[in-house]
Amino acid sequence: MCTLLGVTVFESLYMYDYCKQDCVPYLLTIRPHDKEVVGYIREMMVDPPFPRGSCQIPNQTIVSPDWRDINAYEEAHKVLLDIFKDYPLQGTFVEVGAQDGEFFSFTLYLEQVLGFRGLLVEPHPHLYAQMRRRKRSSHSVRACASPTGVPYKDILWARTVPEDLPPIPRRIQEGSNRLLRFVPASDHDLGTLFPVQCLGITALTLAVFGVPAVDLLVISTVGGVMETVASLPRIYSYKVLVLVNKATSVTENDAMKEIEETKRMAMVYSIENIHIFISLDPIIV
C-alpha cells in the first residue's frame, strides 16, 4: 500500500492506492486541495443531501432540543441564530464532528429552518449511519477532518458505551469518539477501533461548494481542534467559526488568541467548551 508516515494516496483515475516505490516525489507534486483530490472526494466519497421535507427529526427537537442546557449549548446556539437570522443569502456551512446529525448540532436549525446548504463530516460508522437515516438536507461524508490538512489513513477510537446508560449520557459517550492518537494509552482497551480516512477541510469544501469558503465552520472533535484550524490555508475563508474544545493548557489558550490575530477574527462568545469567532473581513461565498 502506498503509505508514508501514515499518508495514503487514493486510488482513482488520477491517484494511486498502491506504490512500488517511495511516494514522497508524487506527494510533493500535489496539493491537499488539488483538483484531482477534490474530484475524487466529490465523485467517490460525498453522499448527496436528502430532499427538503424528508428530515426525520421532530420539529420540537430542531427548535428546542432536550440537551439545550448542556455545556451552554442553548446560549451559544442563540448567538449563532442572532448572527444568521436575517442573513440575506442562502448560507453555507461545514460541520466537522456532526455525530448522528441531531445531537448537539449547531447546524440543524440553520439547515431546516433558515434553508442553509451544508456538509456534515462524521467518521464513526454507526453514528454516520444514524445521520443518514435522519435524512438531513445536507451533503455528508464519512471521514475525519485531517489535523494536518493532508489526506491520510488513521485509526478512530470509539468508547464502548454501557447499554444501561440513560439516553443523553449515552449520546455524550457515543460522541466522544476520537483519533487514537488523542486517546491515553491506558484507555485504548476501553473502546473499539475503526480505520478511517482523514481529508482536508479545504478539499471537502471545494468538493461540495466549488469554492474554498463557507459562512459557518463548526469543528467539534475530541482532540486536534486547534491543529485542524491551524492547518487551514489562507485561501480558505469563513464568516463564523465555532470551536467545541475545552482549552486546558496555556498552549491551547494561546492558540485561541492566535486565531483572532492571524485569522482576523473576533471572539464573540466563549463559555465552557464552546467558542465562537466572527470574521473582521467581509467574506464572499
MIGU-514349 format. One record per residue (C-alpha): residue in one letter; y, z, x. Coordinates in Angstrom, 1 decimal, padded with zeros to 4 digits. Each point is the difference from the previous one (the first is absolute). Layout:
N
+------+--------+--------+--------+
| code |     c2 |     c3 |     c1 |
+------+--------+--------+--------+
|    a |      Y |      Z |      X |
...
+------+--------+--------+--------+
This chain:
285
+------+--------+--------+--------+
| code |     c2 |     c3 |     c1 |
+------+--------+--------+--------+
|    m |  000.0 |  000.0 |  000.0 |
|    c |  003.5 | -000.8 |  001.2 |
|    t |  001.2 |  003.5 |  000.5 |
|    l |  002.4 |  001.4 |  002.6 |
|    l |  001.3 |  003.5 | -000.1 |
|    g | -001.0 |  000.1 | -003.7 |
|    v |  001.7 | -003.3 | -000.8 |
|    t | -002.0 | -002.5 | -002.1 |
|    v |  001.1 | -003.6 | -000.4 |
|    f | -000.7 | -001.4 | -003.5 |
|    e | -002.4 | -002.8 | -000.6 |
|    s |  001.8 | -002.8 | -001.8 |
|    l |  001.0 | -003.6 |  000.4 |
|    y |  002.4 |  001.2 |  002.7 |
|    m | -001.4 |  003.2 |  001.3 |
|    y | -003.3 |  001.0 |  001.5 |
|    d | -002.1 |  003.1 | -000.7 |
|    y | -002.4 | -000.4 |  003.0 |
|    c |  001.0 | -000.7 |  003.6 |
|    k | -002.1 | -000.7 |  003.0 |
|    q |  003.0 |  000.7 |  002.3 |
|    d |  002.8 |  002.5 |  000.5 |
|    c |  002.2 | -000.1 | -003.2 |
|    v |  003.3 |  001.0 |  001.8 |
|    p |  001.3 | -003.5 |  000.6 |
|    y | -000.6 | -001.0 | -003.7 |
|    l |  001.6 |  003.2 | -001.4 |
|    l |  003.0 | -000.5 |  002.2 |
|    t |  000.7 | -003.4 | -001.6 |
|    i |  000.4 |  001.2 | -003.6 |
|    r |  002.3 |  002.5 | -001.6 |
|    p | -001.4 |  002.6 | -002.5 |
|    h |  001.9 | -001.9 | -002.7 |
|    d | -000.8 | -003.5 |  001.2 |
|    k | -000.4 | -002.5 | -002.8 |
|    e | -003.8 | -000.2 |  000.8 |
|    v | -000.4 |  003.7 | -000.6 |
|    v |  002.2 | -000.1 | -003.1 |
|    g | -001.9 | -002.9 | -001.4 |
|    y | -003.4 |  001.6 |  000.5 |
|    i |  001.2 |  003.2 | -001.7 |
|    r |  001.4 | -001.9 | -002.9 |
|    e | -003.0 | -002.2 | -000.6 |
|    m | -002.9 |  002.4 |  000.9 |
|    m |  001.1 |  003.6 | -000.4 |
|    v |  002.7 |  000.5 | -002.6 |
|    d | -001.1 |  000.5 | -003.7 |
|    p |  002.3 | -001.4 | -002.7 |
|    p |  001.9 |  002.1 | -002.5 |
|    f | -001.3 |  000.4 | -003.5 |
|    p |  002.2 | -001.5 | -002.8 |
|    r |  002.7 |  002.3 | -001.3 |
|    g | -001.3 |  001.8 | -003.1 |
|    s | -003.4 |  000.5 |  001.6 |
|    c |  000.6 |  003.4 |  001.6 |
|    q | -002.6 |  002.6 | -001.0 |
|    i |  002.3 |  003.0 |  000.8 |
|    p |  001.3 |  001.9 | -003.0 |
|    n |  003.8 | -000.2 | -000.5 |
|    q |  000.2 |  003.8 |  000.0 |
|    t | -001.4 |  000.0 |  003.5 |
|    i |  002.5 | -002.7 |  001.1 |
|    v |  003.0 |  001.9 | -001.3 |
|    s | -001.0 |  003.6 |  000.5 |
|    p | -003.2 |  000.5 |  002.0 |
|    d | -001.9 |  003.3 |  000.2 |
|    w |  000.7 |  000.4 |  003.7 |
|    r |  003.8 | -000.3 | -000.3 |
|    d |  000.6 |  003.5 |  001.3 |
|    i | -002.1 | -000.4 |  003.2 |
|    n |  001.9 | -000.2 |  003.3 |
|    a |  003.3 | -000.7 | -001.8 |
|    y | -001.4 | -003.3 | -001.2 |
|    e |  002.1 | -000.1 | -003.2 |
|    e |  003.2 |  000.7 |  001.7 |
|    a | -000.6 | -002.7 |  002.7 |
|    h | -001.2 | -002.5 | -002.7 |
|    k |  003.3 |  000.6 | -001.9 |
|    v |  002.0 | -000.8 |  003.2 |
|    l | -001.8 | -003.3 |  000.2 |
|    l |  000.6 | -000.8 | -003.6 |
|    d |  003.7 |  000.8 |  000.4 |
|    i |  000.1 | -002.5 |  002.8 |
|    f | -001.8 | -002.8 | -001.8 |
|    k |  000.5 |  000.6 | -003.8 |
|    d |  002.9 | -002.5 | -000.2 |
|    y | -001.2 | -002.3 |  002.7 |
|    p |  001.3 | -003.5 | -000.7 |
|    l | -003.1 | -001.8 |  001.5 |
|    q | -003.7 |  000.1 | -000.6 |
|    g | -000.8 |  002.4 |  002.8 |
|    t | -002.9 | -000.1 |  002.5 |
|    f | -002.0 |  002.8 |  001.6 |
|    v | -002.8 |  000.7 |  002.4 |
|    e | -001.9 |  003.3 | -000.5 |
|    v | -002.2 |  001.0 |  003.0 |
|    g | -002.5 |  002.6 | -001.0 |
|    a | -000.1 | -000.9 | -003.6 |
|    q | -003.2 |  002.0 | -000.7 |
|    d | -001.3 | -000.8 | -003.5 |
|    g |  003.2 | -001.7 | -001.1 |
|    e |  001.0 |  002.9 | -002.2 |
|    f | -000.1 |  003.4 |  001.6 |
|    f |  003.2 |  000.9 |  001.8 |
|    s |  001.2 | -003.6 | -000.2 |
|    f |  003.7 | -000.7 |  000.7 |
|    t | -000.2 | -003.6 | -001.2 |
|    l | -001.9 |  000.2 | -003.4 |
|    y |  003.1 |  000.5 | -002.1 |
|    l |  001.9 | -002.6 |  001.9 |
|    e | -002.7 | -002.5 | -000.6 |
|    q | -000.9 |  000.7 | -003.6 |
|    v |  003.4 |  000.9 | -001.4 |
|    l |  002.6 | -001.7 |  002.3 |
|    g | -002.0 | -003.1 |  000.7 |
|    f | -000.2 |  000.3 |  003.8 |
|    r | -002.5 | -002.2 |  001.9 |
|    g | -002.1 |  001.8 |  002.6 |
|    l | -002.7 |  000.3 |  002.5 |
|    l | -002.4 |  003.0 |  000.0 |
|    v | -001.8 |  000.8 |  003.2 |
|    e | -003.0 |  002.3 |  000.0 |
|    p | -002.9 |  000.2 |  002.5 |
|    h | -002.4 |  002.3 | -001.8 |
|    p | -002.6 | -002.2 | -001.8 |
|    h | -000.6 |  002.4 | -002.9 |
|    l |  003.7 |  000.6 | -000.7 |
|    y |  000.7 | -003.7 |  000.4 |
|    a | -002.6 | -000.8 | -002.7 |
|    q |  001.5 |  002.6 | -002.3 |
|    m |  003.4 | -001.6 |  000.6 |
|    r | -001.3 | -003.5 | -001.0 |
|    r | -001.6 |  001.5 | -003.1 |
|    r |  003.5 |  001.3 | -001.1 |
|    k |  001.3 | -003.6 |  000.1 |
|    r |  003.3 |  000.5 |  001.7 |
|    s |  002.4 | -003.0 | -000.2 |
|    s |  000.3 | -000.1 |  003.8 |
|    h | -001.8 | -001.7 |  002.8 |
|    s | -002.3 |  002.3 |  001.9 |
|    v | -002.0 |  000.0 |  003.2 |
|    r | -002.8 |  002.3 |  001.2 |
|    a |  001.3 |  000.7 |  003.5 |
|    c |  001.9 |  002.5 |  002.0 |
|    a |  003.5 | -000.5 |  001.3 |
|    s | -000.3 | -000.4 |  003.8 |
|    p |  001.9 |  002.8 |  001.8 |
|    t |  000.6 | -002.6 |  002.8 |
|    g |  000.9 | -003.0 | -002.2 |
|    v | -002.9 | -001.9 |  001.6 |
|    p | -003.1 | -000.9 | -002.1 |
|    y | -003.2 |  001.9 |  001.2 |
|    k | -003.1 |  001.7 | -001.2 |
|    d | -000.1 |  003.8 | -000.4 |
|    i | -002.0 |  002.7 | -001.7 |
|    l |  001.1 |  001.8 | -003.2 |
|    w | -000.9 |  003.6 | -000.5 |
|    a | -000.3 |  001.1 | -003.7 |
|    r | -000.5 |  003.7 | -000.7 |
|    t | -003.2 |  001.0 | -002.0 |
|    v |  001.4 |  001.4 | -003.2 |
|    p | -001.9 |  002.7 | -002.0 |
|    e | -001.0 | -001.1 | -003.4 |
|    d |  001.2 |  003.2 | -001.7 |
|    l |  003.7 | -000.3 |  001.0 |
|    p |  002.5 | -000.3 | -002.9 |
|    p |  001.4 | -003.5 | -000.5 |
|    i |  003.3 |  000.3 |  001.9 |
|    p | -001.3 |  001.9 |  003.0 |
|    r | -002.8 | -002.5 |  000.1 |
|    r |  002.4 | -002.9 |  000.1 |
|    i |  002.1 |  001.6 |  002.7 |
|    q | -003.2 |  000.4 |  002.1 |
|    e | -001.0 | -003.6 | -000.7 |
|    g |  003.4 | -001.2 |  001.1 |
|    s | -000.2 |  001.8 |  003.4 |
|    n | -002.0 | -002.8 |  001.6 |
|    r |  001.4 | -001.1 |  003.4 |
|    l | -000.9 | -001.9 |  003.1 |
|    l | -002.6 |  001.9 |  002.1 |
|    r |  002.4 |  000.3 |  002.9 |
|    f |  002.2 |  002.3 | -002.1 |
|    v | -002.9 |  002.3 | -000.9 |
|    p | -000.8 |  003.1 |  002.1 |
|    a | -003.4 | -000.3 |  001.7 |
|    s | -001.1 |  003.2 | -001.7 |
|    d |  000.5 | -001.7 | -003.4 |
|    h | -001.9 | -003.3 |  000.7 |
|    d | -003.1 |  001.2 | -001.7 |
|    l |  001.8 |  001.0 | -003.2 |
|    g |  000.5 | -003.6 | -001.1 |
|    t | -001.4 | -003.5 | -000.3 |
|    l |  000.9 | -002.8 |  002.4 |
|    f |  000.9 | -003.5 | -001.1 |
|    p |  000.9 | -003.1 |  002.1 |
|    v |  003.5 | -001.2 | -000.9 |
|    q |  002.2 | -002.9 |  000.9 |
|    c |  003.6 |  001.0 |  001.1 |
|    l |  002.8 | -002.5 | -000.6 |
|    g |  003.7 |  000.0 |  000.9 |
|    i |  002.4 |  000.7 | -002.9 |
|    t |  002.1 | -003.1 |  001.0 |
|    a | -003.0 | -002.3 | -000.2 |
|    l | -001.0 |  001.5 | -003.4 |
|    t |  003.5 | -000.3 | -001.4 |
|    l |  000.3 | -003.6 |  001.2 |
|    a | -003.4 | -000.8 | -001.6 |
|    v |  001.1 |  001.2 | -003.4 |
|    f |  003.7 | -000.6 | -000.2 |
|    g |  000.6 | -002.7 |  002.6 |
|    v |  002.8 |  001.9 |  001.7 |
|    p |  000.0 |  003.0 |  002.3 |
|    a |  002.0 |  002.2 | -002.4 |
|    v | -000.5 |  002.2 | -003.0 |
|    d |  002.3 |  002.2 | -002.1 |
|    l | -002.3 |  003.1 |  000.3 |
|    l | -002.5 |  000.9 |  002.7 |
|    v | -002.2 |  003.1 | -000.6 |
|    i | -002.2 |  001.3 |  002.8 |
|    s | -002.3 |  002.8 | -001.2 |
|    t | -002.8 |  000.5 |  002.6 |
|    v | -001.5 |  003.1 |  001.5 |
|    g |  000.8 | -000.6 |  003.6 |
|    g |  001.8 | -002.9 |  001.7 |
|    v |  003.0 | -000.2 | -002.3 |
|    m |  002.7 |  000.1 |  002.7 |
|    e | -002.0 | -002.3 |  002.3 |
|    t | -000.3 | -002.5 | -002.9 |
|    v |  003.8 |  000.0 | -000.6 |
|    a |  000.7 | -000.3 |  003.7 |
|    s | -002.3 | -003.1 |  000.2 |
|    l |  002.1 | -002.0 | -002.5 |
|    p |  001.8 | -002.8 |  001.7 |
|    r |  003.7 | -000.6 | -000.4 |
|    i | -000.6 | -003.0 | -002.2 |
|    y | -001.5 |  002.3 | -002.6 |
|    s |  002.5 |  001.5 | -002.5 |
|    y |  000.0 |  002.4 | -002.9 |
|    k |  002.6 |  001.5 | -002.2 |
|    v | -001.7 |  003.3 | -000.7 |
|    l | -002.7 |  001.7 |  002.1 |
|    v | -002.2 |  002.8 | -001.3 |
|    l | -002.1 |  002.0 |  002.5 |
|    v | -002.6 |  002.5 | -001.2 |
|    n | -000.4 |  001.9 |  003.2 |
|    k |  000.3 |  003.7 |  000.8 |
|    a |  002.0 |  000.1 |  003.3 |
|    t | -001.7 |  002.8 |  001.9 |
|    s |  001.2 | -000.5 |  003.5 |
|    v |  003.3 | -000.5 |  001.9 |
|    t | -001.2 | -003.6 |  000.8 |
|    e | -000.5 | -000.9 | -003.7 |
|    n |  003.4 |  001.6 | -000.9 |
|    d |  001.6 | -002.0 |  002.8 |
|    a | -001.7 | -003.2 | -001.4 |
|    m |  001.5 |  000.7 | -003.4 |
|    k |  003.5 |  000.1 |  001.6 |
|    e | -000.8 | -003.1 |  002.0 |
|    i | -000.6 | -001.9 | -003.3 |
|    e |  003.6 |  000.7 | -001.0 |
|    e |  001.3 | -001.2 |  003.3 |
|    t | -002.1 | -002.9 |  001.0 |
|    k | -000.8 | -001.4 | -003.6 |
|    r |  003.6 |  000.7 | -001.2 |
|    m | -001.2 |  002.1 | -003.0 |
|    a |  001.3 |  003.2 | -001.6 |
|    m | -002.4 |  002.7 | -001.1 |
|    v |  000.9 |  000.7 | -003.6 |
|    y | -002.9 |  002.3 | -000.9 |
|    s | -002.4 |  002.3 |  002.1 |
|    i | -001.9 |  002.7 | -001.7 |
|    e | -003.4 |  001.3 |  001.1 |
|    n | -002.0 | -003.1 |  001.2 |
|    i |  002.1 | -002.7 | -001.8 |
|    h |  002.8 | -001.8 |  001.8 |
|    i |  002.2 | -002.8 | -001.5 |
|    f |  002.3 | -002.2 |  002.0 |
|    i |  002.4 | -002.7 | -001.2 |
|    s |  001.3 | -002.9 |  002.1 |
|    l |  003.6 |  000.0 |  001.1 |
|    d | -000.1 | -003.8 |  000.2 |
|    p | -000.3 | -002.5 | -002.9 |
|    i | -003.6 | -001.3 | -000.3 |
|    i | -000.6 | -003.5 | -001.4 |
|    v | -003.6 | -000.3 | -001.3 |
+------+--------+--------+--------+
